[in-house]
Amino acid sequence: MSDRFSFAVTARDGAARSGVISTPRGEVRTPAFMPVGTAATVKAMLPESVAATGADILLGNTYHLMLRPTAERIARLGGLHAFMNWQRPILTDSGGFQVMSLAALRKMSEEGVRFKSHIDGSEHHLTPERSMEIQRLLGSDIVMAFDECPALPATDEVVAASMRRSMRWAARSREAFGQRPGHALFGIMQGGVTRELREESAAALCEIGFDGYAVGGLAVGEGQEAMFSVLDYAPGLLPADRPRYLMGVGKPDDIVGAVERGIDMMDCVLPSRSGRTGQAWTRRGQVNIKNARHMDDPRPLDADCTCPACRSYSRAYLHHVFRAQEIIASMLLTWHNLHYYQDLMAGLRAAIAAGQLAAFVTDFHALRAEGDIEPL
Amino acid sequence: MSDRFSFAVTARDGAARSGVISTPRGEVRTPAFMPVGTAATVKAMLPESVAATGADILLGNTYHLMLRPTAERIARLGGLHAFMNWQRPILTDSGGFQVMSLAALRKMSEEGVRFKSHIDGSEHHLTPERSMEIQRLLGSDIVMAFDECPALPATDEVVAASMRRSMRWAARSREAFGQRPGHALFGIMQGGVTRELREESAAALCEIGFDGYAVGGLAVGEGQEAMFSVLDYAPGLLPADRPRYLMGVGKPDDIVGAVERGIDMMDCVLPSRSGRTGQAWTRRGQVNIKNARHMDDPRPLDADCTCPACRSYSRAYLHHVFRAQEIIASMLLTWHNLHYYQDLMAGLRAAIAAGQLAAFVTDFHALRAEGDIEPL
């Protein structure tokens, strides 16, 4: 293991690349999908099971953790890794995005955001400096700069003003982060779907200098086509020797499209959240296990999947435990979905390494187009 | 493994005994505690985790399974063991007790019970013959005779009439069960807290002849003292060479008292249900993990426990995930509780084998009397 944070691209195929992020807590194979462990747990999973799916790194949410159990408490208890029993790398978001989507009575200023907790109404002030402090207390391996993410659609004026504030906050984040060997700070590009603003944002971030760069402000309602149109040029605006992270993405076909366009890291609650609502992701697309067609089906979700849900249970069983609202339903489907996502990432990495990404993507779409296996 | 059902007592200490039940699906070390897998799952646990706690056998609920997903469906899918991914022995109850406690619009007759499902209002008829058929369809290794269990307190007249009907149903159950090598049928003693009725019931069951015998009609509100007063003589009314099963018991001190009095098998939802409500059972008694005293406590629930919850997590973490209503809270606490129960059974078995049960029981009560560790 490295005692410093570093990134090495080991293969390229078109705009796509595969590589390795090295940290003192272990390596992250890229392109990487990061399961989300919002409140110090990936919902319905034990951390050893998350690791068994192939995940190298988790995402933790600063907003949730600062409110409960609080960053100071986690620090006293030895940091987030020890607290939640996950010894591999952790990336934490800055809290900015979730303050805007979850907190009550938000009041923005140049200084930061004042808001009330959605849990107990307590008042908090989140600034670039406070976000850096919280992420340091948590012991995060990859720290995200504090930014503002405007909801789309918005006028260019609104998007530009917000982006420029985020760039000022990025500079304050960099200053507050200081020097922390073995820990990385990522800047976040904003600018909506407007190329000139994305270019301005990228230039501002590169001027400040970060260990990695995120493409923020996407997957917020603009649609896949608009997102891909930004990803057609945005990764190329960022330094080629640093990891590029697309925040909050996404569905399997979003992920494939993002990797094709040069993205190295992603996170999304989708596989875990879907697992709790009976939606399974397979190589053939989406399966709603609550559907009556599965009631008598002795076949696994995916005969070729090696996750525990597919190895040991029938669709009929998964259907039954969902209908009966049993906790094991969330446990098994979440496991399957996270396993599927990690399998997809492994497939993408192998295809890039072999220079076969185009064929992999063609097969990916072809099998999905066939759809789920026929009912018996 | 045996291809037949058999029971061997291997050690005695006072009225207590330890031994082994052999079945084609594996051995059950007695005294045994059976976790309850109501709807084809031990709630919040994967079956391999249940096995890891030391459980040799599970209990399945005929009432729940006949309604959803139905016994016929489970049979088509290969039986309950395959359906729920538990290859070790399964005991199923007869449905009689839960019809009385859960179903709507119950109508009792000499024939059986007509009732409406609490799930969808559908009408069903449960009789000794239908109960035997359902338990055969499920593939249960230990089948329970269909009985009626009156709520206590009740007059001797009511208890006697109910017990005599249960004995007629026991004979019908025996007849309907027929010969099924490798599968066992247990009769159920009734008679409330009245010795003469218990004696009459035991004689009736022995006359019919069963592979094992349950003490039914206890743990229904009579209190531990009344229960133990029955257990002081009831096991002695049953054949010494057959397993004796106390249904629906219980708290750890109920279990210890029952084993001291000659009981070989027990089941209860308590460890799993408690796990989902934040109640942990430890050698020092009960711990309410939701209590604020645990909020900053870096210590495990029980430093000497080897379950995953105690090995890898602090009380502070368990408190946090309960407060945050995370599924992992139910997963970890259920695991701990089932592990504690199985540890207790292992301790009882070892103590009986060593002729040291009295000392074990003294230590058991002494540590519980000390109570939980002091707050920090």
Interface residues (C-beta under 8 A of the other chain):
Chain A: A39 A40 T41 K43 A44 M45 L46 R68 P69 R73 R76 L77 G78 F83 M84 N85 M295 D296 P298 P308 S312 Y313 S314 A316 Y317 H319 H320 V321 R323 A324 E326 I327 I328 S330 M331 L332
Chain B: A39 A40 T41 K43 A44 M45 L46 R68 P69 R73 R76 L77 G78 F83 M84 N85 M295 D296 P298 P308 S312 Y313 S314 A316 Y317 H320 V321 R323 A324 E326 I327 I328 S330 M331 L332
